[in-house]
Each structure stands twice: as structure tokens, then as C-alpha cells.
Amino acid sequence: MKRTTTVLVMGLFCSAWWGAKAQAADLLFFGLEAPLSYKFDQAKDGGRFAAQGSPAGLILYAKAPEVGMVMLEAYDVALKNSENSKFSYLLADFLYPYSLPFLDLAFGVGMGTANLKSGFATEYQQATAYQWIFQAGLPITETIRLTYSYHSVTAQLKYLSGNTYLEAGGTMTALGIGMGF
């Protein structure tokens, strides 16, 4: 009898917890993330840029039930050992969210531009940047999520006076918070 009561109470508790978490999936979420790190891909010639510190910028997102998630990114990655040189990224993304009772997941793709900002910027053509994204959200409360995202960016800027490219692609991680309404 005691075991049956324990199982029944645990079942009711889990059912209530699952139902409360499922309601969070019905909320409209807005969030903000800050880029933590950027690691450049290796170029075909074997060279690789190094980022100086964390990227500067923001990532904004909105998630609507039954629609998906839209993310807008604008950030700069300063280059190590290169005075005032940086790559600037502007991207728009669409992600498909999937909610579990204990974790929110989202997978998606994005597209935008990558530019070089330096004294040599006029010598390079603006590049189209593509990326795929993974985001995980950990519920803090019913309406607040701590988010982590991983971005794999592909971008190459063409040298206007030749047939060479700068490798601006790489991987970026970001950490943020989202709030549901």
C-alpha cells in the first residue's frame, strides 16, 4: 500500500511538473545574448587569425509558439596583433525550437554579411556569411531561461586586386537570458 501511494504521489507530481513546463512553451519569449568567444577557421594556406578578447556586440531573439525563433546578430571580432582591425558581422537567423520539460533546444540557420574594418578594408569585398546555430535554454523559473548558443560561421572576404580570400569564418559561443510573456 505504501509503495502504491508513493508511486501515485510521484506520478501526480511529475504530471503537474510536466504540465507547468509545457505551459512555458506557449509563452512568447524575448532574449538577449552576449558573445563569449570567437575562434577563426584555418585558411587554405594554413594561416589563421586570432581573436583579441571576446567579440563586442549583441544577439537579440524572439521565440513565438508554433512559429519558431528569429535571431538578429551584430558583433565585431577584434584581431589580435593587428591595430584597429576587426571583422564585423551582421546576421539574421531562423531557428526551430523544441521544448523539453527541463531544457529548451533550438536548431537553425542564418545568413548575413561579414566586413573587414581596418585601413585595408577598401581592398576587400564584403562577404556573404552563412551559419548554423544550436541553442540550449535552461529554465530558471517558469518565465526566465538562461541560454547558451553555438554558432558555426562560414565567410570569406575576396581581395579585390587578386584571387585570394581572407578566412573570416569560425565558431562563436554566446551566453544570455530570455524572458517569457
KEKE-3310 file (N, C-alpha, C; in steps of 0.2 Angstrom, whole numbers, plus 5000, padded with zeros to 4 digits):
npx = (5004:5010:5020:5012:5005:5016:5021:5009:5009:5021:5019:5008:5015:5025:5017:5011:5022:5027:5016:5016:5028:5026:5017:5025:5031:5021:5022:5027:5044:5057:5074:5091:5108:5125:5140:5153:5165:5176:5182:5193:5192:5204:5213:5215:5228:5234:5236:5229:5218:5218:5207:5206:5202:5185:5171:5163:5147:5129:5116:5100:5084:5068:5055:5041:5027:5023:5028:5042:5059:5067:5082:5093:5109:5123:5139:5157:5173:5188:5205:5219:5235:5235:5232:5218:5210:5197:5184:5167:5151:5135:5120:5105:5094:5085:5077:5072:5063:5063:5055:5058:5054:5064:5073:5076:5078:5085:5088:5095:5097:5107:5110:5120:5131:5149:5162:5177:5185:5196:5212:5214:5202:5195:5201:5195:5182:5165:5158:5147:5139:5136:5128:5126:5116:5115:5106:5103:5092:5090:5078:5076:5066:5048:5046:5059:5074:5090:5102:5112:5122:5129:5138:5142:5151:5152:5162:5171:5181:5184:5199:5201:5210:5216:5215:5213:5208:5202:5200:5186:5177:5172:5170:5158:5153:5140:5131:5117:5101:5083:5066:5049:5033)
npy = (4994:5006:5008:5009:5021:5030:5029:5034:5047:5052:5051:5060:5072:5072:5073:5086:5094:5092:5097:5111:5115:5113:5123:5134:5133:5139:5152:5169:5172:5183:5187:5190:5189:5188:5188:5176:5170:5169:5159:5158:5150:5139:5145:5141:5142:5138:5148:5157:5168:5177:5180:5194:5195:5194:5194:5210:5215:5211:5199:5197:5189:5182:5171:5163:5153:5139:5145:5148:5153:5169:5177:5190:5196:5206:5209:5213:5206:5209:5209:5200:5206:5216:5232:5241:5233:5223:5211:5213:5207:5204:5197:5187:5176:5160:5149:5133:5129:5117:5111:5103:5096:5100:5107:5119:5117:5123:5123:5130:5140:5154:5169:5183:5197:5199:5210:5218:5229:5241:5249:5243:5240:5244:5237:5224:5214:5214:5200:5187:5179:5164:5153:5140:5136:5131:5131:5131:5131:5134:5132:5144:5150:5149:5158:5163:5160:5154:5155:5147:5147:5140:5144:5141:5149:5153:5162:5171:5184:5192:5197:5212:5215:5203:5185:5180:5176:5181:5172:5173:5165:5155:5148:5153:5156:5160:5168:5170:5177:5174:5180:5176:5180)
npz = (5000:5004:4995:4983:4985:4986:4973:4966:4971:4967:4953:4951:4955:4945:4934:4936:4936:4923:4916:4920:4915:4901:4898:4898:4886:4878:4879:4873:4870:4873:4871:4875:4871:4874:4865:4869:4865:4850:4838:4824:4808:4800:4787:4769:4766:4777:4787:4801:4809:4824:4838:4848:4863:4869:4857:4852:4854:4851:4853:4848:4851:4847:4852:4846:4850:4840:4829:4828:4830:4829:4826:4828:4824:4828:4829:4832:4829:4836:4830:4835:4838:4828:4825:4827:4818:4813:4811:4806:4809:4803:4805:4801:4808:4808:4819:4824:4837:4851:4864:4880:4896:4905:4898:4884:4867:4852:4834:4820:4805:4797:4789:4782:4783:4782:4786:4784:4795:4794:4790:4778:4773:4761:4751:4751:4747:4753:4762:4760:4773:4781:4792:4804:4819:4836:4850:4868:4881:4898:4910:4923:4930:4928:4918:4914:4906:4905:4893:4881:4866:4851:4837:4820:4809:4791:4781:4768:4763:4748:4740:4732:4722:4717:4717:4730:4746:4762:4777:4786:4793:4807:4824:4836:4853:4864:4878:4887:4892:4893:4892:4896:4891)
capx = (5000:5014:5023:5007:5004:5022:5021:5004:5011:5027:5016:5005:5020:5028:5012:5010:5028:5027:5011:5018:5034:5023:5014:5030:5032:5016:5024:5031:5050:5062:5080:5097:5114:5132:5146:5159:5172:5176:5188:5193:5194:5210:5213:5218:5236:5237:5236:5223:5218:5217:5203:5208:5197:5178:5168:5159:5140:5123:5112:5093:5080:5061:5053:5034:5024:5020:5031:5049:5063:5071:5088:5097:5116:5128:5145:5163:5179:5195:5210:5225:5242:5233:5230:5211:5207:5192:5179:5161:5146:5128:5116:5098:5093:5079:5078:5066:5063:5060:5055:5058:5052:5069:5078:5074:5083:5084:5092:5093:5102:5107:5113:5121:5137:5155:5166:5184:5186:5203:5215:5214:5195:5193:5204:5192:5174:5160:5157:5140:5141:5131:5129:5121:5116:5112:5104:5100:5090:5089:5073:5077:5059:5043:5047:5066:5078:5097:5103:5119:5122:5135:5137:5147:5150:5156:5163:5177:5181:5189:5204:5199:5216:5218:5210:5214:5202:5203:5195:5183:5173:5174:5164:5156:5149:5136:5128:5112:5095:5077:5060:5043:5027)
capy = (5000:5012:5009:5012:5028:5034:5029:5038:5054:5054:5052:5066:5077:5073:5076:5093:5097:5092:5102:5118:5116:5113:5129:5139:5133:5143:5159:5172:5173:5188:5186:5194:5185:5192:5184:5175:5169:5168:5155:5158:5144:5139:5146:5136:5142:5136:5153:5158:5174:5175:5185:5198:5195:5192:5199:5215:5216:5208:5194:5198:5184:5181:5165:5163:5147:5137:5149:5147:5158:5173:5179:5195:5196:5211:5209:5214:5202:5212:5204:5200:5209:5220:5238:5243:5229:5219:5208:5215:5203:5206:5191:5186:5168:5157:5143:5129:5127:5110:5111:5098:5099:5103:5110:5121:5117:5126:5122:5134:5143:5161:5172:5190:5199:5200:5215:5220:5236:5242:5253:5239:5237:5245:5232:5218:5214:5212:5193:5184:5175:5159:5149:5135:5138:5127:5135:5127:5136:5131:5136:5146:5150:5147:5163:5165:5155:5155:5152:5146:5146:5139:5147:5139:5154:5152:5168:5173:5191:5192:5203:5215:5215:5196:5180:5177:5177:5181:5167:5176:5160:5152:5146:5158:5154:5166:5166:5176:5176:5175:5180:5174:5184)
capz = (5000:5005:4988:4978:4987:4984:4965:4964:4973:4962:4946:4951:4955:4938:4929:4937:4934:4916:4913:4921:4910:4894:4898:4896:4878:4875:4880:4869:4873:4870:4874:4874:4872:4873:4863:4874:4861:4843:4835:4817:4805:4797:4780:4765:4766:4784:4792:4805:4813:4832:4840:4854:4868:4867:4852:4855:4851:4855:4849:4851:4848:4849:4850:4847:4850:4834:4823:4828:4833:4825:4830:4825:4827:4826:4833:4830:4832:4835:4828:4839:4835:4822:4827:4825:4813:4816:4807:4808:4807:4804:4803:4803:4808:4809:4822:4826:4844:4853:4872:4884:4902:4909:4893:4878:4862:4845:4829:4814:4800:4797:4783:4783:4780:4785:4783:4787:4796:4795:4785:4771:4772:4754:4747:4752:4746:4758:4761:4762:4779:4782:4798:4808:4826:4841:4856:4873:4886:4904:4914:4929:4933:4923:4913:4913:4903:4904:4886:4878:4859:4847:4830:4816:4803:4785:4777:4765:4760:4742:4739:4725:4717:4715:4718:4736:4751:4770:4780:4792:4796:4813:4828:4841:4858:4867:4884:4888:4896:4889:4897:4893:4892)
cpx = (5004:5017:5018:5006:5010:5022:5015:5006:5016:5024:5012:5010:5023:5023:5011:5016:5029:5022:5013:5024:5031:5020:5019:5032:5026:5017:5028:5038:5054:5068:5086:5103:5120:5137:5151:5165:5171:5183:5188:5195:5201:5209:5216:5225:5239:5237:5229:5223:5216:5213:5206:5202:5190:5175:5163:5152:5135:5120:5105:5089:5073:5059:5045:5032:5021:5023:5038:5052:5067:5076:5091:5104:5120:5134:5152:5168:5185:5200:5216:5231:5240:5229:5223:5208:5202:5187:5172:5156:5139:5124:5109:5097:5086:5080:5072:5067:5060:5061:5054:5056:5058:5074:5074:5079:5081:5089:5090:5099:5102:5111:5114:5127:5143:5159:5172:5184:5193:5206:5215:5207:5193:5196:5201:5184:5171:5158:5150:5142:5135:5133:5124:5122:5113:5111:5101:5098:5088:5084:5076:5071:5054:5044:5054:5070:5085:5099:5111:5118:5129:5133:5143:5146:5155:5156:5170:5177:5186:5193:5202:5204:5219:5213:5212:5208:5205:5198:5192:5178:5176:5168:5164:5152:5146:5132:5123:5106:5089:5071:5054:5038:5021)
cpy = (5006:5013:5011:5019:5032:5034:5034:5046:5056:5055:5058:5072:5078:5076:5083:5097:5098:5097:5109:5119:5117:5120:5135:5139:5137:5150:5162:5174:5179:5187:5190:5190:5190:5187:5183:5174:5168:5164:5155:5151:5144:5140:5141:5136:5140:5142:5154:5164:5172:5181:5188:5199:5192:5197:5204:5216:5212:5204:5195:5192:5185:5174:5165:5155:5145:5140:5147:5153:5162:5176:5184:5196:5202:5211:5210:5209:5206:5207:5205:5202:5213:5226:5240:5239:5224:5217:5210:5210:5205:5200:5191:5178:5166:5150:5139:5126:5120:5111:5104:5100:5102:5107:5113:5120:5120:5125:5127:5136:5150:5163:5180:5192:5199:5205:5216:5227:5237:5247:5250:5237:5239:5241:5225:5219:5211:5205:5192:5179:5170:5155:5144:5137:5132:5131:5130:5132:5132:5135:5137:5147:5148:5152:5165:5159:5158:5151:5152:5144:5145:5140:5144:5144:5152:5159:5169:5179:5190:5198:5205:5215:5208:5191:5176:5179:5177:5176:5171:5171:5158:5149:5152:5155:5161:5163:5172:5173:5178:5176:5179:5179:5181)
cpz = (5000:4998:4983:4979:4985:4976:4963:4965:4968:4955:4946:4951:4948:4933:4930:4935:4926:4913:4914:4916:4903:4893:4896:4889:4875:4876:4874:4873:4870:4874:4871:4875:4870:4870:4868:4870:4854:4841:4828:4814:4802:4790:4775:4764:4772:4789:4795:4809:4820:4834:4847:4858:4866:4861:4856:4851:4855:4850:4852:4847:4851:4847:4851:4846:4843:4828:4823:4831:4828:4829:4825:4828:4824:4831:4829:4833:4831:4834:4832:4835:4828:4825:4824:4819:4816:4810:4810:4805:4808:4801:4805:4803:4810:4813:4824:4833:4846:4861:4875:4891:4906:4904:4887:4873:4856:4840:4823:4810:4800:4791:4785:4780:4784:4782:4787:4788:4799:4790:4778:4769:4764:4749:4747:4751:4752:4757:4763:4768:4780:4789:4800:4815:4830:4847:4861:4878:4892:4908:4921:4933:4927:4917:4911:4911:4903:4897:4884:4871:4856:4840:4826:4809:4798:4782:4775:4762:4754:4742:4732:4720:4715:4717:4724:4741:4758:4773:4787:4796:4803:4817:4834:4846:4861:4873:4885:4892:4892:4894:4893:4895:4890)
residu = (MET:LYS:ARG:THR:THR:THR:VAL:LEU:VAL:MET:GLY:LEU:PHE:CYS:SER:ALA:TRP:TRP:GLY:ALA:LYS:ALA:GLN:ALA:ALA:ASP:LEU:LEU:PHE:PHE:GLY:LEU:GLU:ALA:PRO:LEU:SER:TYR:LYS:PHE:ASP:GLN:ALA:LYS:ASP:GLY:GLY:ARG:PHE:ALA:ALA:GLN:GLY:SER:PRO:ALA:GLY:LEU:ILE:LEU:TYR:ALA:LYS:ALA:PRO:GLU:VAL:GLY:MET:VAL:MET:LEU:GLU:ALA:TYR:ASP:VAL:ALA:LEU:LYS:ASN:SER:GLU:ASN:SER:LYS:PHE:SER:TYR:LEU:LEU:ALA:ASP:PHE:LEU:TYR:PRO:TYR:SER:LEU:PRO:PHE:LEU:ASP:LEU:ALA:PHE:GLY:VAL:GLY:MET:GLY:THR:ALA:ASN:LEU:LYS:SER:GLY:PHE:ALA:THR:GLU:TYR:GLN:GLN:ALA:THR:ALA:TYR:GLN:TRP:ILE:PHE:GLN:ALA:GLY:LEU:PRO:ILE:THR:GLU:THR:ILE:ARG:LEU:THR:TYR:SER:TYR:HIS:SER:VAL:THR:ALA:GLN:LEU:LYS:TYR:LEU:SER:GLY:ASN:THR:TYR:LEU:GLU:ALA:GLY:GLY:THR:MET:THR:ALA:LEU:GLY:ILE:GLY:MET:GLY:PHE)
# end
